[in-house]
């Protein structure tokens, strides 16, 4: 099993995966950093506090999809939205899309799964966030918000409004800051990228296809919800999981199982749920986790049916 040939093949697979991730990650991080300069937290609040309640869930989901804040920043932004008087449904749609639908995920999905899978994923998760925001608002979950404030988050971030000079000078500053941030973030997640490429290469070369198919093939109906349940308590970095997911699918694991695992881990990790527990009562926290489980499971079954 562990012959010189297989070890060399595993190393080759590792280098290819890591090379793809490096190029994608730097490009994604650069775009994300620019977006976070252009679309500040204050701008998000202004958009969502406009008196257009019928569109607030759509606006919230759109803003969440283009502002890939981490959980430590998303929750303080959410508190700010509530204190600014933003409608509950729009704020919840923002909360739901931010971790599971953002430029990083979309780009990695395109690279590892293709256009069709990315369109299906984006459509389902976006509609889910819009609908869940409206449903939870209709069911009266707005009263489940605690009267608290959270300190921290990206409050001192450089935004377009803070830059000085002419338009093109500000543009140049934004580009330099985004480039610097992209490499800074790359250092922070380098271990995760190496881990993802390493695990993917190991699975590809050494884990028998028959074993994975037996426990996570398309005919295993229970595998999708189980993957969602397993993913929820895990703190899975998207940068780590998506390349592993691509390898798993190539080895016979059902697409829906891998998608359910990604959505469960990205949508409701333990750190995010812990932060949400400080601003929501228990009933709303449970509803949030249940929402993530539902979208992970439904999206997983859709992927199994379509692909």
C-alpha positions in Angstrom: 0.0 0.0 0.0 2.7 2.5 1.1 5.0 2.0 -1.8 7.5 4.5 -3.3 5.2 5.0 -6.3 2.0 5.6 -4.2 3.9 8.0 -1.9 5.2 10.0 -4.9 1.7 10.0 -6.4 0.4 11.3 -3.1 3.0 14.0 -3.1 2.2 15.0 -6.6 -1.5 15.2 -5.8 -0.7 17.3 -2.7 1.4 19.8 -4.7 -1.3 20.1 -7.4 -4.0 20.7 -4.8 -1.9 23.2 -2.8 -0.9 25.1 -5.9 -4.5 25.4 -7.0 -5.5 26.5 -3.5 -2.7 29.1 -3.3 -3.6 30.8 -6.5 -7.3 30.7 -5.7 -6.9 31.9 -2.2 -4.7 34.9 -2.9 -7.1 35.9 -5.7 -10.2 35.4 -3.5 -8.7 37.1 -0.5 -7.8 40.1 -2.6 -11.3 40.6 -3.9 -12.8 39.9 -0.4 -10.5 42.5 1.2 -11.6 45.1 -1.5 -15.2 44.3 -0.8 -14.8 44.9 2.9 -13.2 48.3 2.2 -16.0 49.3 -0.2 -18.9 47.8 1.8 -18.4 48.8 5.4 -20.4 47.7 8.3 -22.0 51.2 8.5 -23.1 50.9 4.9 -24.7 47.6 5.5 -26.7 49.1 8.4 -27.8 52.1 6.2 -29.0 49.8 3.4 -31.0 47.5 5.7 -32.6 50.3 7.7 -34.3 51.7 4.6 -38.1 51.5 4.8 -38.5 48.7 2.2 -39.5 45.8 4.4 -40.7 43.6 1.5 -37.2 43.6 0.1 -35.2 43.5 3.3 -34.7 39.7 3.3 -33.4 39.8 -0.2 -31.2 42.8 0.6 -29.9 41.1 3.7 -29.1 37.9 1.9 -27.3 39.8 -0.9 -25.2 41.8 1.6 -24.4 38.6 3.5 -23.3 37.0 0.2 -20.8 39.8 -0.7 -19.5 40.5 2.8 -17.7 37.4 4.0 -17.1 38.4 7.6 -15.9 35.7 10.0 -18.2 34.8 12.9 -16.3 37.1 15.3 -17.2 40.0 13.0 -20.7 38.9 11.8 -22.2 38.8 15.2 -21.2 42.3 16.3 -22.4 43.5 12.9 -25.7 41.7 13.6 -26.0 43.5 17.0 -25.3 46.8 15.3 -28.1 46.1 12.8 -30.6 45.4 15.5 -29.6 48.5 17.4 -29.9 50.6 14.2 -33.5 49.4 13.9 -32.9 47.1 10.9 -35.9 44.8 10.3 -35.4 41.4 11.9 -36.0 39.4 8.7 -33.3 41.3 6.8 -30.8 40.9 9.6 -31.4 37.2 9.9 -31.0 36.7 6.2 -27.7 38.5 6.4 -26.6 36.2 9.3 -27.5 33.1 7.3 -25.8 33.9 4.0 -22.6 35.4 5.4 -20.9 32.1 6.4 -22.4 29.8 3.7 -22.5 32.0 0.6 -19.6 34.3 -0.1 -17.0 35.0 -2.8 -14.6 32.5 -1.3 -17.1 29.7 -1.3 -18.4 30.5 -4.8 -14.9 30.7 -6.3 -13.8 27.4 -4.7 -17.1 25.8 -5.8 -16.4 26.9 -9.4 -12.9 25.5 -9.3 -13.6 22.1 -7.7 -17.3 21.4 -8.7 -18.0 23.4 -11.9 -20.6 25.9 -13.0 -23.7 23.8 -12.7 -23.0 22.8 -9.1 -22.1 26.4 -8.1 -25.4 27.7 -9.6 -27.4 25.1 -7.8 -25.6 25.7 -4.5 -25.9 29.5 -4.8 -29.6 29.4 -5.7 -30.6 27.0 -3.0 -28.7 28.7 -0.2 -29.7 32.2 -1.2 -33.4 31.3 -1.4 -33.2 29.5 1.9 -31.7 32.6 3.7 -34.5 34.8 2.2 -37.3 32.4 3.2 -36.0 31.7 6.6 -35.6 35.4 7.4 -39.3 35.9 6.5 -40.5 32.7 8.3 -38.7 33.4 11.5 -40.0 37.0 11.4 -43.5 35.8 10.8 -43.3 33.3 13.7 -42.4 36.1 16.1 -38.8 35.2 16.8 -37.9 38.9 17.0 -38.8 38.8 20.7 -36.0 36.2 21.2 -33.3 38.9 21.0 -31.6 39.7 24.3 -31.0 43.3 25.2 -27.2 43.1 25.0 -24.3 44.6 23.1 -21.1 42.8 22.0 -17.7 44.4 22.0 -15.1 43.5 19.5 -15.3 42.7 15.8 -13.8 44.6 12.9 -14.7 48.0 14.3 -11.4 49.7 13.4 -11.3 48.4 9.8 -10.1 50.7 7.0 -13.1 51.6 4.9 -13.5 53.7 1.7 -14.8 56.6 3.8 -11.7 56.7 5.9 -9.3 56.8 2.9 -8.0 60.3 1.9 -7.2 61.9 -1.4 -8.6 61.8 -4.9 -10.7 58.9 -6.2 -7.7 57.3 -7.9 -5.4 57.8 -4.9 -8.0 56.2 -2.7 -8.4 53.4 -5.2 -4.6 52.8 -5.1 -4.6 52.8 -1.3 -7.5 50.3 -1.4 -5.6 48.0 -3.8 -2.5 48.1 -1.7 -4.4 47.4 1.5 -6.3 44.5 -0.1 -3.1 43.0 -1.5 -1.4 43.2 2.0 -4.5 41.8 3.7 -4.7 38.9 1.2 -1.1 37.7 2.1 -1.7 38.4 5.8 -4.7 36.2 5.7 -2.9 33.6 3.7 -0.3 33.3 6.5 -3.2 32.8 9.0 -4.8 30.0 7.1 -1.7 28.4 5.6 -1.9 25.5 8.1 -5.5 24.9 7.0 -4.6 24.9 3.4 -1.8 22.5 3.9 -4.1 20.3 6.0 -6.8 20.3 3.4 -4.4 19.5 0.6 -2.7 16.8 2.7 -5.9 15.1 3.7 -7.2 15.2 0.2 -4.0 13.7 -1.3 -4.1 10.9 1.4 -7.7 10.0 0.7 -7.1 10.1 -3.1 -4.2 7.7 -3.0 -4.7 5.5 0.0 -8.5 5.2 0.9 -10.3 2.5 -1.1 -13.1 3.8 -3.3 -15.2 0.8 -2.3 -15.0 1.7 1.4 -16.3 5.3 0.8 -19.0 4.2 -1.6 -20.2 1.6 0.9 -20.9 4.1 3.6 -21.5 7.4 1.8 -22.8 6.5 -1.7 -26.0 7.9 -3.3 -28.0 4.9 -2.2 -27.4 5.6 1.5 -30.4 7.9 2.2 -29.3 8.5 5.8 -25.8 9.7 4.9 -26.9 13.2 4.0 -28.6 14.2 7.3 -25.9 12.4 9.2 -23.2 14.4 7.4 -25.1 17.6 8.3 -25.3 16.6 11.9 -21.6 15.7 12.0 -20.6 19.0 10.3 -22.6 21.3 12.6 -20.4 20.9 15.8 -17.2 21.0 13.7 -15.3 24.2 13.0 -14.6 23.5 9.4 -12.7 26.1 7.4 -14.0 26.3 3.9 -10.5 26.5 2.6 -9.8 23.1 4.2 -13.1 21.3 3.4 -13.8 22.1 -0.3 -10.6 20.5 -1.7 -11.2 17.5 0.5 -14.8 17.3 -0.7 -13.6 17.3 -4.4 -11.4 14.3 -3.6 -14.2 12.5 -1.7 -16.6 12.9 -4.7 -14.0 11.5 -7.1 -13.7 8.5 -4.8 -17.4 7.7 -4.8 -18.8 9.7 -2.0 -22.2 11.2 -2.9 -22.1 14.9 -3.8 -24.9 15.6 -1.4 -23.0 14.1 1.5 -20.0 16.4 1.0 -22.2 19.4 0.5 -24.2 18.7 3.7 -20.9 18.4 5.6 -19.6 21.7 4.2 -22.9 23.6 4.9 -23.2 22.1 8.4 -19.7 23.0 9.4 -19.7 26.5 7.8 -23.2 27.5 8.8 -23.3 26.7 12.5 -19.8 26.1 14.0 -19.5 26.0 17.8 -17.7 29.4 18.0 -20.5 31.1 16.1 -23.3 29.4 18.1 -21.5 30.4 21.3 -21.5 34.0 20.2 -25.1 33.9 19.1 -26.1 32.5 22.5 -25.0 35.9 24.0 -27.5 37.8 21.9 -30.3 35.3 21.3 -32.4 33.4 23.8 -32.2 29.6 23.7 -35.3 29.2 21.4 -33.8 31.4 18.7 -30.4 29.7 18.9 -32.1 26.3 18.5 -34.1 27.7 15.5 -30.8 28.9 13.9 -29.1 25.6 14.3 -32.2 23.8 12.9 -32.3 26.2 9.9 -28.6 25.3 9.1 -29.4 21.6 9.5 -32.4 21.9 7.1 -30.5 23.8 4.4 -27.6 21.4 4.6 -29.9 18.4 4.3 -32.1 19.8 1.6 -29.2 21.0 -0.5 -27.5 17.7 0.0 -30.5 15.7 -1.3 -30.9 18.2 -4.3 -27.2 17.6 -5.2 -27.7 13.8 -5.0 -30.7 14.1 -7.3 -29.2 16.6 -9.8 -25.7 15.1 -10.1 
